[in-house]
Amino acid sequence: VWIIYYPGQAPYDTAQIRSYLYSRGVLPLNLYFVPGWTETLWIRDFGPAVLYGDFGQGSERFIVDMGYNAYGRPKDDSIPSQLARQWGWQKQNFPIQIEGGNLMFDGLKRGFASKRVLTQNPQYTAAMLRNIFIDRFQVDDFVFLENLNNSGGGIWKHIDMWMKVLDYETILVSSYPEHLPDYPVIEQNVIQLRGLLNAFGKPYTIIRIPAPPKANGTWATTQNDEMRTYTNSLIINNTVIVPSYNLPEYDNLAKQIYEQAMPGYKIVMVDSRNLTTLGGAVHCITREVPAPKFARITHRKVTGAQTYSPDFYIFNSCSSTSSIQRMWLYYKKNQQTEYTRVPVYMACPENMGIIQGLLPSDTVSYYLEAVTAHGNVTYPLAAPAGNFTFWFDQAVTTPEVTLKNRMHIFPQPSNNGFYVHLPENNIAQLSIYDRSGRLVHTDDAYLPGTMIQPELKPGVYILKVHSGDQLFNNQLIITK
């Protein structure tokens, strides 16, 4: 945590701030104070965006300085440059006028902003702005959402006051009473969000969270009124810091929604009544700085009811600026308290972990871990307290019957030498396809029990076998 303090005459010097923090149980470890000449507290808007780049010495963090020179606050506007000098980091300017509170990403595919950015940059068309964002932040798409003009927050119209990306697949959106002027606007934005596909080719999960009223029980209906929000939160490591307003009914419901959407994360509510009167909340006065070394697990989470299979495959990928040494899949079934750890097989284009021997009545909780040269990373970040949970929708047959009538591949995964077991030992036609559907191996007279050695590259394949009048399909994993 870096705390920026004003090096001139400030209401508290760093000794007083440290004393206060230590009295609340904060440890000195990883706590730093940075002198910074500022005019306001909205570090989210004028502060640095920190990205990873290679400037000739391998991957390192660098600062992106976005346009913030239209408000007559040169000290605020200079904070990215001040920090770049103090930290000795590279800095690059971004040619667009946009505040950090109006810029959001899903982590893999898409960025979001309100249409206020269009009026801030009249020299660019919407298509030109979209292409600039896509190119600079290495995303596939960038979406402009309608402004909320009558729900408070002044001229800013920032999306962080009414939406929050929780993970690659999930977006939290405020809900308002129907009589408010901006109700149809936010509902239209929700329709637009529901129509988008995430990086895994599926619609985003949209979770609604009621926006709280002001102290007098009403909601903002004009541009400059107080706009209270629970989406203006900060996700940092395995903790979520959420605004609260001394409204137990609304505050408790907001906490429950976060806990259900992000199981295992520590949800901390912080009184933000003094912030929303100024036009912001927790997210607005904070800015994330990523870890020195990049490591991330990409995985489409498996949750809820699934089609039964005794062997369940967990696909994922991992990227890191340091070498990935190994990956693990942790899972537990039903009332088990301890996780079972099994290896994740590093294949291409996706890694795979296998949970074997499941019954139709099982409920499974799991998480993933990658071990890199510079440390470990999990998905979700709150693991092992946080995990993903799935179960089977129904048992169409008993496990014994299911196993008896299945095709088995062993060993699985294999190193280009494996056997196929069929319910009947008939001569069969065998075909292997890669993930794009291209046929890579065939045998028109395969005899079960004979080793197959197709000399395939490491990866995940589809094995199809015709035996008599039956067709069997299964996934085949080839490792190095």
C-alpha positions as CSV (number, residue, x, y, z in Angstrom):
1,V,0.0,0.0,0.0
2,W,1.3,3.4,-1.0
3,I,-0.2,6.4,0.8
4,I,0.2,9.6,-1.1
5,Y,0.5,12.6,1.3
6,Y,0.8,16.2,0.5
7,P,4.4,17.3,1.3
8,G,3.4,20.9,2.1
9,Q,1.3,21.9,5.0
10,A,-0.9,18.8,5.5
11,P,-3.6,18.3,8.1
12,Y,-1.7,15.2,9.3
13,D,2.0,14.4,8.9
14,T,3.1,10.8,8.3
15,A,4.0,10.2,12.0
16,Q,0.3,10.8,12.9
17,I,-1.0,8.7,10.1
18,R,1.4,5.8,11.0
19,S,0.4,6.0,14.7
20,Y,-3.3,5.9,13.7
21,L,-2.8,2.9,11.4
22,Y,-0.7,1.0,13.9
23,S,-3.3,1.5,16.6
24,R,-5.8,-0.2,14.3
25,G,-3.5,-3.3,13.8
26,V,-1.9,-2.3,10.6
27,L,1.7,-3.7,10.2
28,P,4.6,-1.7,8.8
29,L,5.2,-4.5,6.2
30,N,4.4,-3.3,2.7
31,L,3.2,0.1,3.9
32,Y,4.9,3.1,2.1
33,F,4.4,6.9,2.2
34,V,4.9,8.8,-1.0
35,P,5.0,12.6,-1.1
36,G,2.8,13.9,-3.9
37,W,1.7,17.4,-4.8
38,T,-2.1,17.1,-5.3
39,E,-5.2,19.2,-5.2
40,T,-8.0,16.6,-4.7
41,L,-8.4,13.0,-3.4
42,W,-9.6,11.3,-6.6
43,I,-6.5,9.2,-7.3
44,R,-8.6,6.8,-9.4
45,D,-9.2,9.5,-12.0
46,F,-5.9,11.3,-12.3
47,G,-3.6,8.6,-11.0
48,P,-1.4,6.2,-13.0
49,A,-2.7,3.1,-14.8
50,V,0.0,0.5,-14.3
51,L,0.7,-2.0,-17.1
52,Y,3.3,-4.6,-18.0
53,G,5.8,-4.0,-20.8
54,D,9.2,-5.0,-22.2
55,F,11.6,-2.1,-22.6
56,G,14.7,-4.2,-23.3
57,Q,15.2,-5.8,-19.9
58,G,12.3,-8.2,-19.7
59,S,8.8,-7.6,-18.5
60,E,8.4,-4.7,-16.0
61,R,5.7,-2.5,-14.8
62,F,5.2,0.9,-16.4
63,I,2.9,3.9,-16.0
64,V,0.3,5.0,-18.5
65,D,-0.6,8.7,-18.0
66,M,-4.1,9.4,-19.3
67,G,-5.3,12.8,-20.3
68,Y,-6.5,14.9,-17.3
69,N,-5.5,18.4,-18.2
70,A,-9.0,19.9,-18.7
71,Y,-9.8,20.7,-15.1
72,G,-7.3,23.3,-14.1
73,R,-5.7,21.0,-11.6
74,P,-2.1,20.7,-12.8
75,K,-0.8,19.1,-9.6
76,D,-3.3,16.2,-9.8
77,D,-2.5,15.9,-13.5
78,S,1.2,15.5,-12.7
79,I,0.8,12.6,-10.2
80,P,1.7,9.9,-12.8
81,S,4.8,11.8,-13.7
82,Q,5.7,12.4,-10.1
83,L,5.4,8.7,-9.3
84,A,7.3,7.6,-12.4
85,R,10.2,9.7,-11.3
86,Q,10.1,8.6,-7.7
87,W,9.8,4.9,-8.6
88,G,12.1,5.0,-11.6
89,W,9.5,3.5,-13.9
90,Q,8.9,4.1,-17.6
91,K,5.9,6.4,-18.4
92,Q,3.9,6.6,-21.6
93,N,1.2,9.2,-22.4
94,F,-2.3,8.2,-23.5
95,P,-3.8,10.6,-26.1
96,I,-7.4,10.3,-24.7
97,Q,-9.0,12.5,-22.1
98,I,-10.6,10.0,-19.7
99,E,-10.8,9.6,-16.0
100,G,-9.9,6.2,-14.4
101,G,-13.3,5.9,-12.9
102,N,-14.8,5.7,-16.4
103,L,-12.5,3.0,-17.6
104,M,-13.1,-0.7,-16.8
105,F,-12.0,-4.1,-18.2
106,D,-13.2,-7.7,-17.9
107,G,-9.6,-8.9,-17.7
108,L,-9.5,-10.8,-20.9
109,K,-11.5,-9.5,-23.8
110,R,-13.3,-6.2,-23.4
111,G,-13.2,-2.7,-22.0
112,F,-16.0,-0.4,-21.0
113,A,-16.6,3.3,-20.6
114,S,-19.6,5.6,-20.6
115,K,-20.3,7.8,-23.6
116,R,-19.0,10.8,-21.7
117,V,-15.6,9.9,-23.2
118,L,-17.1,10.7,-26.6
119,T,-17.9,14.3,-25.7
120,Q,-14.6,14.7,-24.0
121,N,-12.7,13.9,-27.2
122,P,-14.7,15.5,-30.0
123,Q,-11.7,15.2,-32.3
124,Y,-12.2,11.5,-32.5
125,T,-15.2,9.5,-33.8
126,A,-16.5,6.7,-31.7
127,A,-14.9,4.2,-34.0
128,M,-11.5,5.9,-33.7
129,L,-11.7,6.0,-29.9
130,R,-12.7,2.3,-29.8
131,N,-9.7,1.4,-32.0
132,I,-7.3,3.4,-29.8
133,F,-8.5,1.7,-26.6
134,I,-8.4,-1.8,-28.3
135,D,-4.8,-1.1,-29.5
136,R,-3.4,0.4,-26.3
137,F,-4.9,-2.1,-23.9
138,Q,-4.7,-5.2,-26.1
139,V,-8.4,-6.1,-25.9
140,D,-10.7,-7.5,-28.6
141,D,-13.6,-5.1,-28.0
142,F,-14.4,-1.8,-26.3
143,V,-18.0,-0.8,-25.5
144,F,-19.5,2.7,-24.8
145,L,-22.5,2.6,-22.4
146,E,-25.2,5.3,-22.0
147,N,-24.6,8.1,-19.5
148,L,-26.6,8.3,-16.3
149,N,-27.4,12.0,-16.4
150,N,-29.8,12.3,-13.4
151,S,-28.4,10.0,-10.7
152,G,-25.8,12.3,-9.2
153,G,-22.0,12.4,-9.4
154,G,-21.8,15.7,-11.2
155,I,-20.5,16.0,-14.7
156,W,-18.4,12.8,-14.4
157,K,-21.0,10.1,-15.4
158,H,-18.5,7.4,-14.5
159,I,-19.4,3.7,-14.9
160,D,-17.8,2.8,-11.6
161,M,-20.7,4.5,-9.8
162,W,-23.1,1.9,-11.1
163,M,-21.2,-1.2,-12.4
164,K,-18.4,-3.4,-11.3
165,V,-16.6,-6.3,-13.1
166,L,-16.2,-9.1,-10.5
167,D,-14.3,-11.6,-12.7
168,Y,-13.8,-12.6,-16.3
169,E,-17.5,-13.6,-16.6
170,T,-19.5,-11.6,-14.0
171,I,-20.6,-8.0,-13.9
172,L,-22.3,-6.4,-10.9
173,V,-24.8,-3.6,-11.8
174,S,-26.9,-1.3,-9.6
175,S,-30.6,-1.4,-9.6
176,Y,-32.8,1.7,-9.1
177,P,-36.5,2.3,-8.3
178,E,-38.6,2.5,-11.5
179,H,-39.7,6.1,-10.9
180,L,-36.2,7.5,-11.2
181,P,-35.3,9.4,-14.4
182,D,-32.3,7.2,-15.1
183,Y,-34.1,3.8,-14.5
184,P,-34.7,3.2,-18.2
185,V,-31.1,4.2,-19.0
186,I,-29.5,1.7,-16.7
187,E,-31.9,-1.0,-17.8
188,Q,-31.0,-0.4,-21.4
189,N,-27.3,-0.7,-20.4
190,V,-28.1,-4.0,-18.8
191,I,-29.7,-5.2,-22.0
192,Q,-26.6,-4.2,-23.9
193,L,-24.3,-6.0,-21.4
194,R,-26.5,-9.1,-21.5
195,G,-26.1,-9.2,-25.3
196,L,-22.3,-9.4,-25.1
197,L,-20.2,-12.6,-25.1
198,N,-17.3,-12.9,-22.7
199,A,-13.9,-14.3,-23.6
200,F,-15.3,-17.9,-23.3
201,G,-18.0,-17.2,-25.8
202,K,-20.8,-17.1,-23.3
203,P,-23.0,-14.2,-22.1
204,Y,-21.9,-12.4,-19.0
205,T,-23.6,-13.2,-15.7
206,I,-25.2,-10.0,-14.6
207,I,-25.9,-9.6,-10.9
208,R,-28.1,-6.7,-9.6
209,I,-27.4,-4.9,-6.4
210,P,-29.9,-2.2,-5.1
211,A,-28.4,1.3,-4.9
212,P,-29.0,2.8,-1.4
213,P,-31.0,6.0,-0.9
214,K,-29.7,9.2,0.7
215,A,-30.1,9.8,4.4
216,N,-33.6,11.3,3.7
217,G,-34.8,8.1,2.0
218,T,-34.8,9.5,-1.6
219,W,-32.4,8.9,-4.5
220,A,-30.6,11.5,-6.6
221,T,-32.7,12.9,-9.5
222,T,-30.4,15.6,-10.7
223,Q,-26.9,15.7,-12.0
224,N,-25.3,17.3,-8.9
225,D,-27.1,15.4,-6.2
226,E,-25.5,12.8,-3.9
227,M,-25.2,9.4,-5.7
228,R,-24.8,6.5,-3.3
229,T,-23.5,3.2,-4.7
230,Y,-22.2,-0.2,-3.7
231,T,-20.4,-0.9,-7.0
232,N,-17.8,1.8,-6.2
233,S,-15.8,-0.9,-4.4
234,L,-12.2,-2.1,-4.5
235,I,-11.1,-5.7,-5.1
236,I,-7.6,-6.1,-3.8
237,N,-6.0,-9.6,-3.5
238,N,-8.6,-11.7,-1.6
239,T,-10.4,-8.7,0.0
240,V,-13.3,-6.6,-1.3
241,I,-13.8,-3.1,0.3
242,V,-17.4,-2.0,-0.2
243,P,-19.0,1.4,0.6
244,S,-21.6,1.4,3.4
245,Y,-24.0,4.2,4.5
246,N,-25.3,3.3,8.0
247,L,-28.4,1.8,6.4
248,P,-28.5,-1.7,7.9
249,E,-31.2,-3.1,5.5
250,Y,-29.3,-2.0,2.4
251,D,-25.8,-2.4,3.7
252,N,-26.4,-6.0,4.9
253,L,-28.1,-7.0,1.6
254,A,-25.1,-5.5,-0.3
255,K,-22.7,-7.6,1.8
256,Q,-24.7,-10.7,1.2
257,I,-24.7,-10.2,-2.6
258,Y,-20.9,-9.7,-2.6
259,E,-20.5,-12.8,-0.4
260,Q,-22.7,-14.9,-2.7
261,A,-21.0,-13.6,-5.9
262,M,-17.4,-14.0,-4.5
263,P,-17.4,-16.9,-2.0
264,G,-14.3,-17.0,0.2
265,Y,-13.4,-13.4,-0.3
266,K,-13.2,-11.1,2.8
267,I,-15.9,-8.5,2.4
268,V,-15.2,-5.3,4.4
269,M,-17.7,-2.5,4.6
270,V,-16.4,1.0,5.0
271,D,-18.6,4.0,5.8
272,S,-18.5,6.3,2.7
273,R,-21.1,8.9,3.6
274,N,-18.5,11.7,3.6
275,L,-17.3,10.6,0.1
276,T,-20.6,10.3,-1.8
277,T,-21.5,13.9,-0.9
278,L,-18.3,14.9,-2.8
279,G,-19.2,12.7,-5.8
280,G,-17.4,9.4,-5.2
281,A,-16.7,6.5,-2.9
282,V,-14.0,3.8,-2.1
283,H,-13.0,3.0,-5.7
284,C,-12.6,6.7,-6.5
285,I,-9.9,7.3,-3.9
286,T,-7.8,4.2,-4.6
287,R,-5.8,2.8,-7.5
288,E,-4.4,-0.7,-7.9
289,V,-0.7,-1.4,-8.5
290,P,-0.1,-4.9,-9.8
291,A,2.6,-7.3,-8.5
292,P,6.1,-6.9,-9.9
293,K,5.8,-10.2,-11.8
294,F,2.7,-11.0,-13.9
295,A,1.0,-14.4,-13.4
296,R,-2.6,-15.2,-14.2
297,I,-4.8,-18.3,-14.5
298,T,-7.5,-18.1,-17.2
299,H,-10.4,-20.4,-16.6
300,R,-14.1,-20.6,-17.4
301,K,-15.4,-21.5,-14.0
302,V,-17.6,-24.6,-13.7
303,T,-20.5,-23.8,-11.2
304,G,-24.0,-25.1,-10.7
305,A,-25.7,-28.1,-12.2
306,Q,-23.6,-30.1,-14.7
307,T,-24.2,-33.2,-16.9
308,Y,-23.0,-36.2,-15.0
309,S,-19.6,-37.7,-15.9
310,P,-17.5,-39.9,-13.6
311,D,-14.4,-38.2,-14.9
312,F,-14.7,-34.4,-15.0
313,Y,-12.3,-32.2,-16.9
314,I,-11.2,-28.7,-15.8
315,F,-9.7,-26.7,-18.7
316,N,-7.6,-23.7,-18.1
317,S,-4.5,-21.8,-19.2
318,C,-1.8,-19.8,-17.4
319,S,0.4,-16.9,-18.5
320,S,3.3,-15.6,-16.5
321,T,6.4,-13.4,-17.0
322,S,8.4,-16.0,-15.2
323,S,8.6,-19.7,-15.9
324,I,5.5,-21.8,-14.9
325,Q,6.9,-24.8,-13.0
326,R,3.7,-26.7,-12.4
327,M,0.0,-26.4,-11.9
328,W,-2.4,-28.1,-9.5
329,L,-6.1,-28.7,-9.3
330,Y,-7.5,-29.0,-5.8
331,Y,-10.9,-30.4,-5.2
332,K,-13.1,-31.8,-2.4
333,K,-16.4,-33.6,-2.5
334,N,-19.6,-33.3,-0.4
335,Q,-18.8,-32.8,3.2
336,Q,-15.0,-33.3,2.9
337,T,-12.9,-30.6,4.7
338,E,-9.6,-31.4,3.1
339,Y,-8.8,-30.8,-0.6
340,T,-7.3,-33.5,-2.8
341,R,-4.5,-32.3,-5.0
342,V,-4.0,-33.6,-8.6
343,P,-1.7,-32.4,-11.3
344,V,-2.9,-30.1,-14.1
345,Y,-1.4,-31.4,-17.4
346,M,0.3,-28.7,-19.4
347,A,-1.1,-29.2,-22.9
348,C,-1.9,-27.0,-25.9
349,P,-4.1,-25.1,-26.5
350,E,-5.5,-25.7,-23.0
351,N,-4.2,-27.2,-19.8
352,M,-6.4,-29.9,-18.2
353,G,-7.0,-31.3,-14.7
354,I,-9.2,-34.3,-14.1
355,I,-11.4,-35.1,-11.2
356,Q,-12.0,-38.9,-11.4
357,G,-14.4,-41.3,-9.8
358,L,-17.3,-39.0,-9.3
359,L,-20.8,-40.2,-8.5
360,P,-24.1,-38.6,-9.7
361,S,-24.8,-37.5,-6.1
362,D,-21.5,-35.7,-5.6
363,T,-21.1,-31.9,-5.1
364,V,-17.6,-30.8,-5.9
365,S,-15.7,-27.7,-4.9
366,Y,-12.4,-26.9,-6.6
367,Y,-9.7,-24.3,-7.3
368,L,-6.6,-24.0,-9.4
369,E,-3.0,-23.1,-8.5
370,A,0.0,-22.2,-10.7
371,V,3.6,-22.4,-9.3
372,T,5.9,-20.0,-11.0
373,A,9.6,-19.1,-10.5
374,H,8.4,-16.0,-8.5
375,G,5.6,-17.4,-6.5
376,N,2.2,-19.0,-6.6
377,V,-1.1,-17.7,-8.0
378,T,-4.6,-19.2,-7.5
379,Y,-7.9,-18.9,-9.2
380,P,-10.0,-17.7,-7.6
381,L,-7.6,-15.4,-5.7
382,A,-9.4,-16.1,-2.4
383,A,-8.6,-19.9,-2.6
384,P,-8.6,-22.1,-0.6
385,A,-11.4,-20.3,1.3
386,G,-12.8,-19.3,-2.1
387,N,-13.6,-22.0,-4.7
388,F,-16.0,-22.9,-7.5
389,T,-18.7,-25.5,-6.7
390,F,-20.7,-27.7,-9.1
391,W,-23.0,-30.7,-8.8
392,F,-24.9,-33.0,-11.2
393,D,-28.4,-32.2,-12.3
394,Q,-29.6,-35.8,-12.3
395,A,-28.5,-39.4,-12.5
396,V,-29.8,-41.0,-15.6
397,T,-28.4,-44.3,-14.6
398,T,-26.4,-45.9,-11.8
399,P,-22.6,-45.4,-11.8
400,E,-22.1,-49.1,-12.4
401,V,-24.2,-49.2,-15.6
402,T,-22.6,-45.9,-16.8
403,L,-19.1,-47.3,-16.3
404,K,-19.9,-50.6,-17.9
405,N,-21.1,-48.9,-21.1
406,R,-18.3,-46.4,-21.4
407,M,-15.2,-46.3,-23.5
408,H,-12.1,-46.0,-21.5
409,I,-8.7,-44.6,-22.4
410,F,-5.6,-45.5,-20.3
411,P,-3.3,-44.2,-19.3
412,Q,-5.0,-40.8,-19.4
413,P,-3.2,-38.5,-20.0
414,S,-0.7,-40.4,-22.1
415,N,2.6,-39.8,-23.8
416,N,1.7,-41.0,-27.3
417,G,1.1,-44.5,-26.3
418,F,-2.4,-45.6,-25.0
419,Y,-5.0,-48.3,-25.0
420,V,-8.8,-48.1,-25.6
421,H,-11.2,-50.4,-23.8
422,L,-14.7,-50.9,-25.2
423,P,-17.7,-52.7,-23.7
424,E,-17.3,-55.3,-26.4
425,N,-14.0,-56.4,-27.9
426,N,-15.1,-55.9,-31.5
427,I,-12.9,-54.7,-34.3
428,A,-13.6,-50.9,-34.4
429,Q,-13.1,-47.9,-36.6
430,L,-11.0,-45.3,-34.6
431,S,-10.5,-41.6,-35.5
432,I,-8.7,-38.8,-33.7
433,Y,-9.5,-35.1,-34.3
434,D,-7.7,-32.0,-33.0
435,R,-9.6,-29.1,-31.3
436,S,-10.2,-27.4,-34.6
437,G,-12.0,-30.6,-35.9
438,R,-9.1,-31.7,-38.2
439,L,-8.6,-35.4,-38.6
440,V,-5.1,-36.3,-37.4
441,H,-5.2,-40.1,-37.1
442,T,-7.4,-43.0,-38.2
443,D,-7.5,-46.8,-37.9
444,D,-10.3,-48.6,-39.7
445,A,-9.5,-52.0,-38.1
446,Y,-8.6,-51.3,-34.5
447,L,-8.6,-54.2,-32.2
448,P,-9.3,-53.2,-28.5
449,G,-6.3,-54.0,-26.3
450,T,-3.8,-53.0,-28.9
451,M,-1.5,-50.0,-28.1
452,I,-2.1,-46.9,-30.2
453,Q,0.9,-44.7,-31.0
454,P,-0.3,-41.9,-33.2
455,E,2.8,-39.6,-32.7
456,L,0.7,-36.5,-31.8
457,K,1.8,-33.2,-30.5
458,P,1.0,-32.4,-26.9
459,G,-2.6,-31.2,-26.6
460,V,-6.2,-32.1,-26.2
461,Y,-7.9,-34.2,-28.9
462,I,-11.3,-35.9,-29.6
463,L,-11.3,-39.6,-29.9
464,K,-14.2,-41.2,-31.8
465,V,-14.7,-45.0,-32.1
466,H,-17.4,-46.8,-34.1
467,S,-17.9,-50.3,-32.6
468,G,-20.8,-52.3,-34.1
469,D,-23.8,-49.9,-34.0
470,Q,-22.4,-47.8,-31.2
471,L,-20.5,-44.6,-31.4
472,F,-18.2,-43.6,-28.5
473,N,-16.6,-40.1,-28.0
474,N,-14.0,-39.1,-25.4
475,Q,-11.3,-36.5,-25.0
476,L,-7.7,-37.6,-25.3
477,I,-4.9,-35.8,-23.6
478,I,-1.4,-36.1,-25.0
479,T,1.5,-34.7,-22.8
480,K,5.1,-34.2,-23.5
